[in-house]
Amino acid sequence: MKLTGLELRRIAMPLVAPFRTSFGTQTTRDILLLRAVTDDAEGWGECVTLPDPVYSSEYVDAAADVLRRFLVPALAAHERLAAHLVGPALAHFKGHRMAKAALEMAVLDAELRASGRTLARELGAVRDRVPCGVSVGIMGSVGELLDAVGGYLDEGYVRIKLKIEPGWDVEPVRAVRERFGDDVLLQVDANTAYTLADARHLARLDPFGLLLIEQPLPEEDVLAHAELAKTVRTPICLDESITSAKSAADAIRLGACQVVNIKPGRVGGYLEARRIADVCAAHDVPVWCGGMLESGLGRAANVALAALPGFTLPGDTSASGRYYRTDITAPFVLEDGHLSVPTAPGIGVDPIPEVLDEVTTSTEWLSW
């Protein structure tokens, strides 16, 4: 293919309810979309950056800037282009994995649409539907949390993830276990909110039979996670610390994690995400697909990834209605706790033009 032009589109999607984590509260998702136009087809990419550099060093304005000034021109300089060449073509530029992932996704979608292949098949999916978990933010009270969890269980979600932070951890987990029992698949996510000095406190979560505790310590503290794993019985899952197949292999070798959360945007794209899954499978480390409150475009691609054989735990691939009253694509609807893997070429979904226009805040066309 030849990249002939690219659209940067900003959209604002209000959440059905505020989503609070240890690093802040979101009420609206400011999302950067990419539409790659090639001589064969068009493809969509979604950048998972947040408006502020609080989850990672990346943020939406910076992603748009690095795409406009560096990444897109570098890719446009290639006469013939394929998705597997995007990473090498952009390797000269340090970091900015989320921006690179969005560009790779758009090119990959266009390439697969042009050849009539699905993303699921391209990645090596083995299932036509995937089990879904839901991420529950930090609430104003335990009672509010119990109501929310009860609602999600009634909807059919097969796994509950509770966001935690110092002061909101043991008691909420205890309350959920006491109300809903030990059979509920339950895990927690700290988003780097603790330090190794909190090890004994985090060990107080062990009696609750959690699937895992996700990213309890800062992302750079891989060795500290290995030390924490010696103190707590609950399996440690790394999220922010995993940025590549190499970092995953290193963390596993150090004993810093027993589970890995794979977020394609965080690691530079779906092709690197597949490589991470392969590394983890070789070490018998289970993986699952995390989420960044994506629109239907990113959700479709994540569902395809979650259908790979190594993804043995329910991911954060929730239904569209978990976050948005109206998605920009046909909504993903939970059926018996599962979402169906798209079967159309490429990522398998398209934006609904009138809905997309309604939430669009700006567009920019890049050509050369």
C-alpha positions as MATLAB code, in Angstrom:
seq = 'MKLTGLELRRIAMPLVAPFRTSFGTQTTRDILLLRAVTDDAEGWGECVTLPDPVYSSEYVDAAADVLRRFLVPALAAHERLAAHLVGPALAHFKGHRMAKAALEMAVLDAELRASGRTLARELGAVRDRVPCGVSVGIMGSVGELLDAVGGYLDEGYVRIKLKIEPGWDVEPVRAVRERFGDDVLLQVDANTAYTLADARHLARLDPFGLLLIEQPLPEEDVLAHAELAKTVRTPICLDESITSAKSAADAIRLGACQVVNIKPGRVGGYLEARRIADVCAAHDVPVWCGGMLESGLGRAANVALAALPGFTLPGDTSASGRYYRTDITAPFVLEDGHLSVPTAPGIGVDPIPEVLDEVTTSTEWLSW';
ca = [
       0.000    0.000    0.000;
       0.894    3.655   -0.284;
      -0.243    6.086    2.418;
      -1.821    9.018    0.556;
      -3.295   11.004    3.425;
      -4.295   10.860    7.077;
      -7.005   12.523    9.122;
      -6.570   13.395   12.788;
      -9.978   13.662   14.444;
     -10.649   14.653   18.049;
     -13.888   13.500   19.626;
     -15.397   14.083   23.076;
     -17.472   11.213   24.468;
     -19.273   11.801   27.798;
     -19.155    8.846   30.192;
     -22.379    7.470   31.641;
     -20.867    8.079   35.111;
     -17.590    9.516   36.445;
     -14.772    6.950   36.465;
     -12.355    7.444   39.355;
      -8.970    5.774   39.737;
      -5.968    6.471   41.952;
      -4.666    8.972   39.374;
      -7.849   10.984   38.786;
     -11.491   11.111   37.696;
     -12.734   11.059   34.123;
     -16.154   12.360   33.084;
     -15.529   12.665   29.338;
     -13.106   10.798   27.078;
     -11.117   13.116   24.827;
     -10.149   10.657   22.079;
      -7.826   11.099   19.118;
      -8.862    9.027   16.099;
      -6.813    8.419   12.970;
      -8.193    7.678    9.497;
      -5.452    6.401    7.212;
      -6.170    6.698    3.489;
      -4.150    4.472    1.202;
      -4.310    3.715   -2.501;
      -6.155    0.487   -1.658;
      -8.445    1.199    1.338;
      -9.057    3.306    4.417;
      -8.368    2.250    7.995;
      -9.148    3.546   11.479;
      -6.886    3.846   14.493;
      -7.617    4.985   18.050;
      -5.081    6.626   20.338;
      -5.632    5.716   24.008;
      -3.826    8.684   25.557;
      -5.531   10.661   28.322;
      -5.762   14.487   28.274;
      -3.090   14.747   30.980;
       0.145   12.758   31.541;
      -1.130   10.964   34.655;
      -1.472    7.329   33.560;
       1.652    7.572   31.425;
       3.939   10.300   30.088;
       1.806   10.538   26.952;
      -1.229   12.789   26.541;
      -3.604   13.676   23.728;
      -2.115   16.985   22.562;
       1.386   15.509   22.547;
       0.193   12.486   20.563;
      -1.377   14.728   17.940;
       1.793   16.808   17.757;
       4.232   13.894   17.388;
       2.004   12.282   14.775;
       1.726   15.504   12.796;
       5.390   16.523   12.967;
       7.285   13.238   13.012;
       5.490    9.897   12.790;
       3.141   10.450    9.860;
       5.774   12.171    7.666;
       8.223    9.345    8.373;
       5.654    6.754    7.343;
       4.493    8.722    4.310;
       8.053    8.696    2.984;
       7.806    4.942    2.357;
       6.704    4.137   -1.170;
       5.222    0.775   -0.220;
       3.819    0.163    3.224;
       2.623   -2.799    5.291;
       1.584   -2.912    8.945;
       4.595   -4.972   10.005;
       6.864   -2.206    8.652;
       5.310    0.555   10.767;
       7.266   -0.291   13.917;
      10.678   -0.364   12.196;
       9.859    2.813   10.256;
       9.134    4.694   13.500;
      11.817    3.111   15.693;
      14.105    6.143   15.260;
      11.676    8.158   17.407;
      11.882    7.413   21.131;
       8.789    6.564   23.143;
       5.293    7.728   22.111;
       4.066    4.147   21.989;
       0.386    5.109   22.150;
       0.706    7.412   19.147;
       2.668    4.750   17.259;
       0.066    2.132   18.161;
      -2.752    4.282   16.777;
      -0.884    4.745   13.512;
      -0.086    1.042   13.237;
      -3.739    0.190   13.947;
      -4.954    2.494   11.168;
      -2.494    1.036    8.650;
      -3.258   -2.524    9.761;
      -6.997   -1.916    9.425;
      -6.552   -0.516    5.916;
      -4.283   -3.394    4.872;
      -6.699   -6.042    6.133;
      -9.739   -4.357    4.601;
      -7.978   -4.214    1.241;
      -7.317   -7.965    1.317;
     -10.625   -8.972    2.922;
      -8.948  -10.410    6.073;
     -10.097   -9.961    9.653;
      -7.914   -8.681   12.479;
      -8.870  -11.671   14.606;
      -7.640  -14.122   11.976;
      -4.500  -12.076   11.345;
      -3.554  -12.102   15.024;
      -4.321  -15.805   15.446;
      -7.631  -15.774   17.321;
      -9.086  -19.148   18.294;
     -12.472  -18.067   19.703;
     -15.473  -16.322   18.228;
     -16.450  -14.688   21.516;
     -14.581  -13.627   24.646;
     -15.546  -13.511   28.351;
     -15.841  -10.010   29.737;
     -14.921   -8.397   32.997;
     -15.736   -4.911   34.185;
     -13.606   -2.298   35.914;
     -15.300   -0.549   38.836;
     -13.916    2.832   39.829;
     -13.359    4.210   43.315;
     -16.723    5.188   44.779;
     -17.915    7.694   47.340;
     -19.044    4.969   49.746;
     -18.999    1.208   50.198;
     -22.756    1.139   49.767;
     -22.459    2.837   46.384;
     -19.784    0.316   45.407;
     -21.941   -2.659   46.380;
     -24.830   -1.311   44.336;
     -22.572   -0.878   41.312;
     -21.024   -4.342   41.597;
     -24.452   -5.914   42.033;
     -25.647   -4.191   38.892;
     -22.704   -5.425   36.835;
     -23.158   -8.985   38.076;
     -26.831   -8.783   37.149;
     -25.792   -7.693   33.649;
     -23.723  -10.867   33.359;
     -20.119   -9.742   33.726;
     -18.007  -12.746   34.662;
     -15.262  -10.880   36.524;
     -15.148   -7.771   38.711;
     -12.107   -5.495   38.994;
     -12.036   -2.947   41.804;
      -9.869    0.138   41.557;
      -8.040    0.698   44.847;
      -5.788    3.257   46.515;
      -4.515    3.815   50.073;
      -7.595    4.230   52.253;
      -9.830    2.418   49.755;
      -8.653   -1.176   49.559;
      -9.182   -3.802   52.275;
     -12.614   -2.686   53.442;
     -14.198   -2.373   49.969;
     -12.804   -5.788   48.998;
     -14.101   -7.326   52.226;
     -17.527   -5.792   51.650;
     -17.756   -7.141   48.087;
     -16.709  -10.624   49.209;
     -19.178  -10.642   52.095;
     -22.069   -9.456   49.915;
     -21.437  -11.530   46.775;
     -19.482  -14.551   48.010;
     -16.263  -16.307   47.152;
     -17.395  -17.588   43.755;
     -17.214  -14.149   42.121;
     -14.000  -13.719   40.119;
     -12.524  -10.653   41.806;
      -9.332   -8.683   41.304;
      -8.000   -5.244   42.220;
      -6.044   -2.553   40.388;
      -3.886    0.011   42.182;
      -2.508    1.921   39.171;
       0.881    2.385   40.947;
      -0.665    3.897   44.104;
       1.481    2.031   46.679;
       5.141    1.582   47.624;
       7.074   -1.425   48.848;
       6.644   -0.065   52.380;
       2.954   -1.003   52.014;
       3.764   -4.699   51.498;
       2.351   -5.885   54.822;
      -0.780   -3.844   54.289;
      -1.278   -5.271   50.790;
      -0.858   -8.763   52.256;
      -4.119   -8.100   54.121;
      -5.830   -8.671   50.761;
      -4.598  -12.288   50.632;
      -7.511  -13.858   52.568;
     -10.035  -12.679   49.973;
      -8.941  -15.084   47.226;
      -8.309  -12.454   44.564;
      -7.333  -13.423   41.033;
      -4.570  -10.824   41.163;
      -3.481   -7.392   42.314;
      -2.650   -5.223   39.334;
       0.281   -2.790   39.257;
       0.493   -2.022   42.982;
       3.843   -0.171   42.746;
       5.303    2.484   40.395;
       5.997    1.280   36.874;
       9.785    1.676   37.129;
       9.941   -0.453   40.299;
      10.043   -3.874   38.659;
      12.487   -5.193   41.258;
      10.243   -3.907   44.034;
       7.381   -5.921   42.552;
       9.613   -8.991   42.728;
      10.201   -8.258   46.422;
       6.484   -7.676   46.998;
       5.724  -11.054   45.426;
       7.704  -12.666   48.243;
       5.440  -11.046   50.848;
       1.940  -11.381   49.393;
       0.225  -14.573   48.259;
      -2.063  -12.795   45.805;
      -0.577  -13.035   42.277;
       1.037   -9.830   41.051;
      -0.094   -8.570   37.639;
       1.897   -5.906   35.806;
       0.280   -3.279   33.602;
       2.160    0.016   33.302;
       5.525   -1.734   33.743;
       5.047   -3.819   30.580;
       5.952   -1.789   27.497;
       7.332   -4.470   25.155;
       7.966   -8.178   24.751;
      11.441   -7.627   26.201;
      10.157   -5.874   29.315;
       7.633   -8.679   29.796;
      10.382  -11.322   29.510;
      12.574   -9.414   31.973;
       9.749   -9.003   34.514;
       8.866  -12.687   34.324;
      12.510  -13.710   34.726;
      12.845  -11.482   37.802;
       9.715  -12.963   39.364;
       8.034   -9.553   39.359;
       4.713  -10.840   38.013;
       2.645  -13.975   37.696;
       0.086  -12.404   35.338;
       0.358   -9.743   32.593;
      -2.224   -7.206   31.456;
      -1.678   -6.443   27.764;
      -2.880   -3.063   26.520;
      -2.015   -2.666   22.826;
      -1.794    1.117   23.023;
       0.607    1.005   25.945;
       3.015   -1.394   24.195;
       3.098    0.228   20.754;
       0.441   -1.718   18.878;
      -1.343   -4.995   18.275;
       1.640   -6.693   16.668;
       3.806   -6.089   19.739;
       0.866   -7.124   21.926;
       0.838  -10.475   20.112;
       4.577  -10.851   20.689;
       4.071  -10.212   24.412;
       1.355  -12.846   24.494;
       3.745  -15.306   22.854;
       6.473  -14.565   25.422;
       4.041  -15.049   28.289;
       2.689  -18.281   26.821;
       6.228  -19.639   26.548;
       6.615  -19.036   30.297;
       3.115  -20.287   31.240;
       2.143  -16.792   32.390;
      -1.563  -16.007   31.822;
      -2.492  -12.751   30.119;
      -5.633  -10.701   29.646;
      -6.579   -7.681   27.562;
      -6.829   -4.401   29.422;
      -8.861   -1.405   28.357;
      -8.550    2.376   28.223;
     -12.240    3.281   27.875;
     -11.987    2.920   24.103;
     -14.710    3.736   21.641;
     -16.164    0.932   19.544;
     -13.162    1.170   17.200;
     -10.578    0.323   19.841;
     -12.970   -2.073   21.556;
     -13.377   -4.088   18.361;
      -9.630   -4.516   18.017;
      -9.248   -5.408   21.705;
     -11.930   -8.090   21.450;
     -10.055   -9.620   18.519;
      -6.839   -9.652   20.557;
      -8.601  -11.174   23.568;
      -9.631  -14.141   21.385;
      -6.014  -15.334   21.113;
      -5.184  -18.625   22.880;
      -2.961  -17.152   25.611;
      -5.695  -14.826   26.912;
      -7.048  -17.129   29.593;
      -8.481  -14.527   31.997;
     -11.487  -12.270   31.332;
     -10.359   -8.838   30.192;
     -11.623   -5.279   30.483;
     -13.390   -5.579   27.123;
     -16.696   -4.409   28.562;
     -19.845   -3.699   26.576;
     -20.180   -0.243   25.028;
     -22.936    0.661   27.476;
     -20.572    0.287   30.429;
     -19.064    3.664   29.545;
     -21.095    5.317   26.783;
     -24.802    5.809   26.210;
     -24.060    6.136   22.494;
     -20.941    4.656   20.913;
     -19.561    5.885   17.587;
     -19.952    2.366   16.152;
     -22.734   -0.160   16.446;
     -22.635   -0.966   20.166;
     -20.971   -4.037   21.618;
     -23.637   -5.800   23.685;
     -22.967   -8.357   26.407;
     -24.473  -11.791   25.761;
     -24.158  -14.352   28.528;
     -21.110  -12.522   29.874;
     -19.347  -12.490   26.493;
     -18.738  -10.207   23.507;
     -18.651  -11.522   19.949;
     -15.467  -11.138   17.918;
     -16.069   -8.986   14.799;
     -16.105  -10.984   11.571;
     -15.942   -8.225    8.938;
     -12.602   -7.336    7.287;
     -10.119   -5.250    9.225;
     -11.131   -4.365   12.766;
     -14.651   -5.288   11.692;
     -16.553   -2.113   12.557;
     -17.036    1.373   11.106;
     -17.992    4.673   12.703;
     -21.590    5.773   12.239;
     -21.086    9.061   10.300;
     -23.807   11.132   11.967;
     -22.825    9.984   15.464;
     -19.145   10.586   14.745;
     -19.873   14.099   13.483;
     -21.920   14.864   16.574;
     -19.045   14.150   18.974;
     -16.252   15.563   16.795;
     -14.473   18.603   18.224;
     -11.825   19.071   15.512;
     -10.425   17.509   12.353;
      -7.114   17.963   10.597;
      -6.124   16.539    7.229;
      -2.461   15.673    6.671;
      -1.273   15.282    3.087;
       2.022   15.520    1.233;
];
